[in-house]
Amino acid sequence: MRLSHLFFAFLFLAFTACRKSEGITTDAKAKLSFSTDTLLFDTVFTAAGSTNKRIRVYNPNVKTVNISEIKLGGGAGSNFSLIINGQSVNQKSNLQIDGKDSISIYVKATIDANNQTEPFIAQDSIVFNTNGNRQSVALIAYGQNAVFLNNQTITSNTTWNSALPYIIYKSVTVAPQTTLTILPGTKVLFHENSGMNIKGKLLATGTATNPVLFSGDRMEGMYAEEPGQWHGIHFYSSSSNSKLHYTQIKNAVIGVTVDSLSTNNTPKLVLTNSIIKNMTIAGLAGYNAELDAFNNLFYNAGQYLLYGVSGGRYNLKQNTFAGYNTKLSRRTPCLYFSDAGSGYPSKNLKILLVNNIIWGSLTEEFLVDKKSTAAIETELSNNAIKTMLKTYEGSFNLLNIDPGFIDPIKYNFLLQNNSAVLHKGRDLSADPAFNLFLNKDLNNGPRTFPSELGCYQHN
């Protein structure tokens, strides 16, 4: 009895299989449907190509359809290429889709270089011919020429401008005794696992309306605020007198690394009016480093916004350190300093913090960790600090008083009208950096004293 059941089941399957293969409709009304009628690619840099995007092709009919031809409308000269059933082709004939079934087609955009400096549009379509029906899916890509650098060392003084983006593969290194100047509006974009090594001098000087951008090279919307896309900018011991002014540094592992003290009477790095955000580990990491930082906004890092170990000298004024993370889970304070560090020798540590906001979602957002006999010197005044430690009471510091950001969850760190940090800043008009940096806020608005704490003046 059991054998006869198996026999009839086999006959049924064989019969239905035959019917399925033989049931190909020739009805002109049997059309295909698609997951989208337009496949849109965000900015594609010339010669680099895009990621593959998928389109689903559905047969909504009961019977099998035979697609007599699938092809790119632009033919061999198209800026797009197809992968159909695992094959890289620009044309395919007699492809069958069973009733109520579907297939996937993958599309890649690759745009040849030309002499245009502005973004441009490349267009084509995938054409489907089925039972005399001609259907199509539009393909649109925004193209952009770029300057490509692959594991390159800059050995003579060089200036980059905003005419074209710079795309970095592997790394770009500024050699000792060499200066790289980056002008306002320039975009420096890094491919996966790439970074910038400064062994000479970096002068990136943007403006409030045209900042210099350092970011990953993925232009799809889903990557716009995604951490960890590139390594970051590293200032080595031979570097000196570097400046980052009105820059945006985002979506890296560690945004900026400074690994030593200055070798002359000027700071190794001056960081001003910049935004550092979306870092897997840290916004800025210093190892016995020297840093002057004024009017900056740090937010959204997986571990630290500023991490300074093995001593160093830090001069931090009118910065906002906002420890809010929507994508990254953080258990460490916004700001962490120590005279020692794992694998690094103990060194003297000097910290000057004036008119900063150090705030976030944790109970403890500021920690100075003494681990050795090295000297630690701290001067903190007129800061808003989230901390349970009583060490920093006095000197006009505001402890555990919410600064009143407009919407920290949406990363809007402007101050509310009733903010507790309005007019609480120390007068810095006699500071050496006042005329260059501290007389205006991050938005280039005038700063009057007593100022607001943090990088934004509330005018």
C-alpha positions in Angstrom: 0.0 0.0 0.0 2.8 2.4 0.9 4.7 1.6 -2.3 1.6 2.4 -4.4 1.2 5.7 -2.7 4.8 6.6 -3.5 4.3 5.6 -7.1 1.2 7.7 -7.6 3.0 10.7 -5.9 5.9 10.3 -8.3 3.5 10.3 -11.3 1.7 13.4 -9.9 4.9 15.3 -9.6 6.1 14.3 -13.0 2.8 15.2 -14.5 2.7 18.7 -12.9 6.3 19.3 -13.9 5.5 18.5 -17.5 2.5 20.8 -17.4 4.5 23.6 -15.9 7.2 23.4 -18.6 4.7 23.1 -21.3 2.4 25.9 -20.0 4.1 28.9 -21.5 1.7 31.6 -22.4 1.8 33.6 -25.6 -0.9 36.0 -24.6 0.0 39.6 -25.4 -1.7 40.6 -22.2 0.7 38.6 -20.1 3.0 41.3 -18.9 5.8 41.5 -16.3 5.8 43.6 -13.1 8.9 45.1 -11.4 9.9 46.0 -7.9 10.5 49.6 -9.1 10.1 51.5 -12.4 13.2 53.5 -11.8 16.5 52.3 -10.3 18.3 55.3 -8.9 22.0 55.4 -8.1 23.4 58.1 -5.8 26.7 59.8 -6.8 28.9 57.5 -8.7 32.5 58.6 -9.0 34.0 58.1 -12.5 36.0 54.9 -12.9 35.2 53.7 -9.4 31.8 52.2 -10.1 28.9 51.7 -7.8 27.7 48.9 -5.6 25.3 46.5 -7.2 21.6 47.3 -6.9 18.9 44.7 -7.3 15.6 44.8 -9.2 13.0 42.0 -8.9 11.2 41.0 -12.1 7.8 39.3 -11.4 5.6 37.1 -13.5 2.1 37.7 -12.0 0.5 35.3 -14.5 -0.5 31.8 -13.7 1.4 30.4 -16.7 5.1 30.6 -17.4 6.3 33.6 -19.5 9.2 33.5 -21.9 11.1 36.8 -22.0 12.4 36.8 -25.6 15.0 39.5 -24.8 16.4 41.4 -21.9 18.9 44.1 -22.9 20.3 47.5 -22.0 18.9 50.2 -24.2 22.3 51.8 -24.6 23.9 48.5 -25.7 27.7 48.1 -25.3 28.2 51.8 -24.8 26.0 51.9 -21.7 27.2 53.2 -18.3 25.5 50.3 -16.7 26.0 46.5 -16.6 23.8 43.6 -15.7 24.1 40.3 -13.8 21.3 37.9 -14.7 21.3 34.4 -13.2 24.8 34.9 -12.0 26.1 35.9 -15.4 27.6 39.3 -16.3 25.8 40.1 -19.5 24.3 43.1 -21.3 21.8 41.0 -23.2 20.0 37.7 -22.6 17.4 35.8 -24.8 14.6 33.4 -24.0 14.6 33.6 -20.2 11.6 31.9 -18.6 9.9 32.8 -15.4 7.4 30.3 -14.0 3.9 31.5 -13.0 3.7 33.5 -9.8 7.5 33.5 -9.6 10.3 36.1 -10.0 13.9 36.6 -10.8 16.6 39.1 -9.6 18.7 41.3 -11.9 21.6 43.1 -10.4 22.8 46.4 -12.0 26.0 48.3 -11.6 26.8 51.8 -12.8 30.3 52.7 -14.0 30.9 56.1 -15.5 33.9 57.0 -17.6 35.8 60.2 -16.8 35.2 63.4 -18.7 36.1 67.0 -18.3 33.1 68.1 -16.3 33.7 69.5 -12.8 30.0 69.5 -11.8 27.9 66.4 -11.2 26.1 65.0 -14.2 23.4 62.5 -15.0 23.9 59.1 -16.8 20.7 57.4 -18.0 19.7 54.2 -19.6 17.0 51.5 -19.3 16.6 47.8 -19.1 14.3 46.7 -21.9 12.2 43.6 -21.6 10.4 42.0 -24.7 7.7 39.5 -23.8 5.0 38.3 -26.3 5.4 41.4 -28.3 5.2 43.7 -25.3 8.1 46.1 -24.7 8.5 47.1 -21.1 11.4 49.0 -19.4 12.9 50.0 -16.1 14.7 53.3 -16.1 18.3 53.5 -14.8 19.6 56.9 -13.5 23.0 57.6 -12.0 24.5 60.8 -10.8 28.1 60.9 -12.0 31.0 62.9 -10.6 34.6 63.1 -11.8 37.2 62.9 -9.1 40.9 62.8 -8.4 42.0 59.3 -7.3 45.0 58.7 -5.1 46.0 55.1 -4.4 48.6 54.6 -1.6 50.3 57.9 -2.5 52.9 59.9 -0.7 53.0 63.7 -1.2 56.6 64.8 -1.2 56.3 68.5 -2.3 54.1 71.3 -1.1 50.7 70.7 -2.6 47.3 72.5 -2.6 44.0 70.7 -3.1 40.9 72.7 -4.2 37.2 72.1 -4.5 37.0 71.6 -8.2 36.8 67.8 -7.9 36.5 65.4 -4.9 39.6 63.5 -3.9 39.1 59.8 -3.5 41.7 58.0 -1.3 42.4 54.3 -1.7 44.6 52.6 1.0 46.2 55.8 2.2 47.7 59.2 1.4 50.7 60.3 3.3 52.1 63.8 3.7 55.9 63.4 3.9 58.0 65.2 6.6 58.9 68.8 5.8 56.0 68.9 3.3 52.7 70.9 3.5 49.3 69.9 2.2 46.9 72.8 2.0 43.2 72.1 1.5 41.0 75.0 0.4 37.4 75.7 1.4 34.7 73.4 0.1 37.1 70.6 -0.8 35.8 67.0 -0.3 38.3 64.3 0.7 36.6 60.9 0.6 38.1 57.7 1.8 37.5 54.2 0.5 37.0 51.4 2.9 40.0 50.8 5.3 41.9 53.8 4.0 43.2 56.9 5.9 45.4 60.0 5.9 48.9 60.0 7.5 50.4 63.4 8.3 54.2 63.3 8.9 54.6 66.9 7.7 51.9 69.6 7.9 48.2 69.7 7.1 46.4 73.0 6.7 42.7 72.3 6.0 41.0 75.7 6.1 37.4 75.8 5.3 34.8 78.5 6.0 31.4 78.5 7.8 29.6 78.1 4.5 32.3 76.0 2.7 33.8 73.6 5.2 36.4 71.0 4.2 34.9 67.5 4.4 36.7 64.3 5.4 34.4 61.3 5.0 33.9 57.9 3.5 33.4 57.6 -0.3 30.0 55.8 -0.1 27.4 58.2 -1.4 24.3 56.0 -0.9 21.9 57.5 1.6 22.2 54.6 4.0 25.9 55.5 4.5 25.5 59.2 5.1 25.9 58.9 8.9 27.3 55.4 9.2 30.4 55.1 11.4 33.6 53.1 10.7 33.9 53.6 6.9 37.6 54.6 7.0 40.4 54.8 9.5 40.8 58.5 10.1 43.6 61.2 10.1 46.8 60.4 12.0 49.3 63.1 13.0 52.7 61.5 13.6 55.7 62.6 15.7 57.4 64.4 12.8 54.3 66.5 12.0 54.1 70.1 13.2 51.9 73.2 13.1 48.9 71.6 11.5 45.5 73.3 11.5 42.0 72.0 10.9 39.6 75.0 10.6 36.0 74.7 9.6 36.3 71.0 8.8 33.8 68.2 9.1 35.3 64.8 9.9 32.8 62.0 10.0 32.1 58.3 9.7 35.6 56.9 10.6 37.0 54.6 13.2 39.0 57.3 15.0 38.5 60.7 13.5 41.8 62.3 14.5 44.9 60.6 16.1 47.7 62.7 17.6 50.6 60.6 18.9 53.1 63.1 20.3 53.9 66.5 21.7 55.0 69.5 19.6 58.7 69.8 18.8 58.6 73.6 18.8 56.8 76.4 20.6 53.5 76.0 18.6 50.8 73.3 19.1 51.1 70.2 17.0 47.5 70.5 16.0 45.0 73.4 16.3 41.5 72.2 15.8 38.9 75.0 15.4 35.2 75.5 14.4 35.0 71.8 13.3 32.5 69.0 13.7 33.7 65.5 14.5 31.0 62.9 14.5 30.0 59.3 13.9 33.1 57.4 15.0 33.3 53.7 15.9 35.9 54.2 18.6 36.8 57.9 19.3 36.4 61.4 17.9 40.0 62.3 18.8 42.7 60.1 20.4 45.8 61.6 21.8 49.0 59.8 23.0 51.2 62.2 25.0 49.7 64.7 22.5 49.4 68.4 22.3 46.1 69.9 21.1 44.5 73.3 21.0 40.7 73.0 20.4 38.3 75.9 20.1 34.6 76.1 19.0 34.3 72.4 18.1 31.3 70.0 18.2 32.0 66.4 19.0 29.2 63.8 19.1 28.3 60.1 18.4 31.3 58.0 19.1 31.3 54.3 20.2 33.7 54.8 23.1 35.1 58.3 23.6 34.7 61.7 22.1 38.1 62.7 23.3 40.6 60.1 24.6 44.0 61.4 25.9 46.4 59.0 27.5 50.2 58.9 28.3 50.1 62.5 29.4 50.1 65.4 27.1 48.9 69.0 26.9 45.3 69.9 26.1 43.9 73.4 25.8 40.1 73.1 25.2 37.8 76.2 25.1 34.3 76.7 24.0 33.7 73.2 22.8 30.6 71.0 23.0 31.2 67.4 23.8 27.8 65.7 23.4 27.7 62.0 24.3 24.6 61.0 22.6 24.6 57.8 20.5 21.6 56.5 18.5 23.5 53.7 16.7 26.4 52.9 19.0 26.3 51.5 22.5 28.8 53.4 24.8 29.9 52.6 28.4 32.9 55.0 28.6 32.9 58.8 29.4 32.8 61.5 26.8 36.2 62.7 27.9 38.9 60.5 29.3 42.4 61.6 30.3 45.2 59.6 32.0 48.9 60.0 32.7 49.4 56.5 31.4 47.9 54.2 28.8 48.0 50.5 27.8 51.4 50.0 26.1 52.4 53.6 26.5 54.8 55.2 29.0 53.6 57.5 31.8 54.0 61.2 31.1 53.0 64.5 32.7 49.5 65.6 31.9 48.2 69.2 31.7 44.5 69.9 31.0 43.0 73.4 30.6 39.2 73.4 30.1 37.2 76.7 29.9 33.7 77.3 28.8 33.0 73.8 27.5 29.9 71.6 27.7 30.7 68.0 28.6 27.4 66.2 28.7 25.7 63.0 27.5 23.6 60.0 28.3 25.8 58.4 31.0 26.1 59.3 34.7 29.8 60.0 34.4 31.0 61.9 31.3 34.4 63.2 32.4 37.2 61.3 34.0 40.9 62.1 34.8 42.5 58.8 35.7 45.8 59.0 37.6 47.8 55.7 37.2 51.4 56.7 37.9 53.7 59.2 39.7 53.6 61.5 36.7 52.3 65.0 37.4 48.7 65.9 36.5 47.8 69.5 36.4 44.2 70.5 35.7 42.5 73.9 35.4 38.8 73.7 34.9 36.5 76.7 35.0 33.1 77.7 33.7 32.3 74.3 32.2 29.0 72.3 32.3 30.0 68.8 33.3 27.9 65.7 33.9 29.8 63.9 36.7 29.1 62.5 40.2 32.6 63.5 41.3 32.9 66.5 43.6 36.4 67.3 42.5 35.3 69.9 40.0 33.0 71.9 42.2 33.8 75.6 42.3 35.5 77.7 39.7 32.1 78.4 38.3 31.7 74.9 36.9 28.1 73.7 36.5 27.8 70.1 37.6 24.9 67.9 36.6 22.8 70.8 35.3 21.3 69.9 31.9 22.6 72.4 29.3 19.3 72.4 27.4 20.1 71.3 23.9 17.2 71.8 21.5 17.0 68.2 20.4 20.1 66.0 21.3 18.5 62.8 20.0 18.3 64.4 16.5 21.8 65.8 17.1 20.6 69.4 17.3 23.0 70.9 19.9 21.9 74.5 19.7 20.7 75.9 23.0 17.2 76.4 24.1 16.0 79.9 25.1 15.9 78.9 28.8 19.2 77.0 28.8 21.1 77.0 32.1 24.4 77.6 30.3 23.5 81.0 28.8 25.8 83.8 29.8 27.9 81.5 32.0 31.2 81.7 30.1 34.4 83.2 31.4 35.6 86.3 29.5 38.2 85.1 27.0 38.7 88.4 25.2 42.3 88.5 26.5 43.1 85.0 25.4 45.8 84.7 22.7 43.3 82.8 20.5 40.5 85.4 20.9 41.0 87.4 17.7 41.6 84.4 15.5 39.0 82.0 16.8 37.2 82.7 20.1 35.6 86.0 19.1 33.1 84.0 17.0 31.2 80.7 17.5 30.9 77.6 15.4 28.3 79.3 13.2 30.6 82.3 12.7 28.3 84.4 14.8 29.8 87.1 17.1 30.6 85.9 20.7 30.0 88.4 23.5 30.9 87.9 27.1 29.8 86.5 29.4 29.3 84.0 26.6 27.3 80.8 26.4 29.1 77.6 27.3 30.0 75.3 24.4 30.5 76.0 20.7 27.3 77.9 20.0 26.4 81.4 21.0 22.7 82.0 21.6 21.9 85.2 19.7 
